[in-house]
């Protein structure tokens, strides 16, 4: 499978939003309440991507956006390791998974994060993502976040 990874610019906000919107439906059906999935808006995702164009990459295959990653060089205040960077989004459309795109997106983001340690959160029950992150060298910290009846597990790569 041929693909290319590009740094997201404001004009690629729709592509970024489309991947996240589609991937949420594919990934979280049955893991999170339908009311949350039904409340999603592609326009809202696109607006957020336009307002925050930095620290994002998009994977394209044959001209179509098929995966995205978003990160923060400095993790948010609530993570365990305050000095780590943070992966805040990593999504690959289902039909493009297990073809190296997620790994390439993750490695691209990790190169841009200056910290040697990187934190992320994964939805409890999302076994595919949990196994992928473990394969990429992330370990569970034991910390859990609870929001809207959902549990996210904190992971760190040292």
Buried (B, 14 or more C-beta within 10 A) or exposed (E): EEBEBBEBBEEBBBBBBBBBBBBBEEBBEEBBEEEBBEEEEEEEBBEBBBEEBEBBBBBBBEEEBBBBBBBBBBBEEEBEBEEBBBBBBBBBBBEBBEBBBBBBBBEBBBEBBEBEBBBBBBBBBBEEBBEBBEEBEBEBBEBEEEEEEBEBBBBBBE
